[in-house]
């Protein structure tokens, strides 16, 4: 028996263990404020994923949310994703600003990752009054579904780790009742049909408008079904992650 045949079952077992560890890093779906309904979908293209999604309480009146994507695929990307998860989880309780947190995370990532590796990231904070703060570091645009409109908020900064010294800018705004923030990795908008056409931001925004009266779980599900029809159920070539956050204040 060849050494390849001998080691392959062991390798698969290690990959399965890595998948289980990564799954345990996913956040609790009901960790945060009752004034915000939250849902996410996490679909690795293989055993493990380079995508990152997180929800972290920030005291009694606010919470942090994050969605990121490490460049590359496979085990190396998943290891760096776990590193980013640990760095942000360590920094967020420090009460520093979002800009300061992302700046430190970027410098740490730059110092520890190979030179060709970087990570895109949206890091945000939302409170029970509908106030939202966002840093978009080279990630796909954040979409805000508000009434019959979809606002597209493009990245304002470079990805994490691209340069060890980078400035990051936060956007602050308030959303109206029943508005939904939608974050996603590029595996969503780079899904292709049989002709090679990508499911880009425009059809995604159109899908979100059709689902604007849905709760976040239903909205995420509708986007997933729309993509499955678009690419005829093909196996994803890249990790696909979505996060929907809807402000549904109680007593208003």
C-alpha positions in Angstrom: 0.0 0.0 0.0 1.4 3.4 -0.9 2.1 6.1 1.7 -0.5 8.3 0.0 -3.2 5.8 0.6 -2.0 5.3 4.2 -2.1 9.0 5.0 -5.2 10.1 3.1 -7.7 8.9 5.7 -5.7 10.6 8.4 -5.6 13.8 6.4 -9.4 13.7 5.9 -9.8 13.2 9.7 -7.6 16.3 10.4 -9.7 18.3 7.9 -12.9 17.2 9.5 -11.5 18.2 12.9 -10.5 21.6 11.5 -14.0 22.0 10.2 -15.5 21.2 13.6 -13.2 23.7 15.3 -14.0 26.4 12.8 -17.8 25.7 13.2 -17.4 26.3 17.0 -16.0 29.8 16.3 -19.3 30.8 14.7 -21.3 33.2 16.9 -24.5 32.5 18.8 -27.4 33.6 16.7 -29.3 35.2 19.6 -26.3 36.8 21.4 -27.3 40.4 21.2 -30.0 43.0 21.5 -33.7 42.0 21.3 -34.1 45.3 19.3 -32.2 43.8 16.4 -33.1 40.6 14.5 -30.1 38.9 13.2 -29.5 35.9 10.9 -26.4 34.6 9.0 -25.5 31.9 6.6 -22.0 30.3 6.5 -21.2 28.0 3.5 -17.6 26.9 3.1 -16.6 25.9 -0.4 -14.5 23.0 1.0 -13.9 21.5 4.4 -12.9 24.9 5.9 -13.4 28.5 5.1 -11.5 31.8 4.9 -14.7 33.7 5.6 -15.3 35.3 9.0 -18.6 36.2 10.7 -19.1 37.3 14.3 -21.6 38.9 16.7 -20.3 40.2 20.0 -22.2 42.0 22.8 -21.0 45.5 23.7 -22.7 46.1 27.0 -26.4 46.2 27.6 -27.3 48.7 24.8 -25.1 47.7 21.8 -23.3 44.9 20.0 -20.5 44.5 17.4 -20.9 42.7 14.2 -18.3 41.6 11.7 -17.9 39.9 8.3 -14.6 39.3 6.6 -12.8 37.3 4.0 -9.2 36.2 4.0 -7.5 36.1 0.6 -6.9 32.6 -0.8 -8.7 29.4 0.1 -8.3 26.2 2.1 -6.5 25.5 5.3 -4.1 28.5 5.2 -6.9 30.9 4.7 -8.9 29.2 7.5 -6.0 29.5 9.9 -5.6 33.2 9.2 -9.4 33.6 9.7 -9.1 32.0 13.1 -6.2 34.4 13.9 -8.4 37.4 12.9 -11.2 36.1 15.0 -9.0 35.9 18.0 -7.4 39.3 17.5 -10.8 41.1 17.2 -12.3 39.2 20.1 -9.4 40.3 22.2 -9.5 44.0 21.0 -13.3 44.7 21.1 -13.7 44.8 24.9 -11.0 47.5 25.1 -13.5 50.3 24.5 -11.3 51.8 21.7 -12.9 53.3 18.6 -13.6 51.1 15.6 -10.9 52.9 13.7 -8.3 52.1 16.4 -9.4 48.5 16.7 -9.2 47.9 12.9 -5.8 49.7 12.8 -4.3 47.4 15.5 -5.9 44.3 13.9 -4.5 45.3 10.5 -1.0 45.8 11.9 -1.1 42.5 13.8 -2.4 40.7 10.7 0.4 42.3 8.6 3.1 41.2 11.0 1.9 37.6 11.2 0.6 36.7 7.7 2.6 35.9 4.6 3.3 39.0 2.5 0.8 38.0 -0.2 -2.1 37.5 2.3 -4.6 40.1 3.4 -8.2 40.2 4.7 -11.2 42.3 3.8 -13.4 43.2 6.7 -16.6 45.0 7.7 -16.6 45.8 11.4 -19.6 47.5 12.8 -21.4 48.5 16.0 -25.2 48.9 16.4 -27.2 50.1 19.4 -30.8 49.8 20.5 -31.6 53.3 19.1 -30.8 52.3 15.5 -27.4 54.0 15.4 -24.8 52.2 13.3 -21.1 52.7 12.9 -19.2 50.9 10.2 -15.6 50.4 9.1 -15.4 48.8 5.6 -11.8 47.7 5.0 -11.7 46.7 1.3 -14.7 44.4 1.6 -17.8 44.1 -0.6 -20.3 47.0 -0.3 -22.7 47.0 2.7 -26.3 47.2 1.5 -28.9 48.9 3.7 -32.5 48.1 2.7 -34.6 51.1 3.9 -38.2 51.3 2.6 -38.2 51.0 -1.2 -34.5 51.9 -1.5 -31.2 50.1 -1.2 -28.2 52.2 -0.1 -24.9 50.9 -1.2 -22.0 51.7 1.1 -18.7 51.0 -0.6 -15.4 50.3 1.1 -13.6 53.4 2.3 -10.3 51.8 3.3 -7.8 49.2 2.1 -7.9 45.6 3.3 -6.3 44.5 6.6 -2.6 43.5 6.3 -2.1 44.9 2.8 0.2 47.5 4.4 1.3 47.5 8.0 0.5 51.2 8.4 -3.0 52.0 7.1 -5.6 54.5 8.2 -9.3 53.4 8.5 -12.4 55.5 8.4 -15.7 54.8 10.2 -19.1 55.8 8.8 -21.8 56.7 11.3 -25.5 56.9 10.5 -29.0 56.1 11.9 -31.4 53.7 10.3 -35.2 53.8 10.3 -37.4 51.2 11.9 -37.4 47.8 10.0 -34.4 48.7 8.0 -32.0 45.9 7.2 -28.2 45.9 6.9 -26.9 43.1 4.6 -23.3 42.0 4.6 -21.8 39.3 2.4 -18.6 37.8 1.1 -17.6 38.0 -2.5 -18.5 34.3 -3.0 -22.1 35.6 -3.2 -21.6 38.3 -5.9 -19.1 36.2 -7.8 -21.5 33.3 -8.3 -21.8 32.7 -12.0 -24.4 31.4 -14.4 -23.7 28.9 -17.2 -22.5 31.8 -19.5 -20.1 33.0 -16.9 -22.0 36.1 -15.9 -21.6 37.1 -12.2 -24.4 37.6 -9.7 -23.2 41.1 -8.9 -24.5 43.8 -6.6 -27.4 44.9 -8.8 -29.3 41.6 -8.8 -28.5 41.2 -5.2 -30.0 44.6 -4.4 -33.1 43.7 -6.5 -33.4 40.5 -4.5 -33.2 42.3 -1.2 -35.9 44.8 -2.3 -38.2 41.9 -3.1 -37.5 40.5 0.4 -37.6 43.9 2.3 -40.7 42.8 4.4 -39.0 39.5 5.4 -37.2 38.9 8.6 -33.4 38.4 8.4 -33.6 34.6 8.3 -36.1 34.7 5.4 -34.1 37.3 3.6 -30.9 35.3 3.8 -32.8 32.2 2.7 -34.3 34.1 -0.3 -30.8 35.3 -1.4 -29.5 31.7 -1.1 -32.4 30.3 -3.2 -32.0 33.0 -5.8 -28.3 32.2 -6.2 -29.0 28.5 -6.4 -31.3 29.2 -9.4 -28.8 31.6 -10.9 -25.9 29.1 -10.9 -28.2 26.0 -11.3 -27.1 24.6 -8.0 -23.5 24.3 -8.9 -21.0 23.7 -6.2 -19.7 27.1 -5.0 -16.2 28.0 -6.2 -15.7 30.3 -3.2 -16.9 30.5 0.4 -20.3 32.1 0.7 -21.3 34.0 3.9 -24.2 36.4 4.5 -25.3 38.4 7.5 -28.6 40.3 7.8 -29.4 42.7 10.7 -32.8 44.3 11.0 -33.6 47.1 13.5 -37.0 46.1 15.0 -37.2 48.1 18.2 -39.7 47.0 20.8 -42.3 49.5 22.0 -42.0 51.9 19.0 
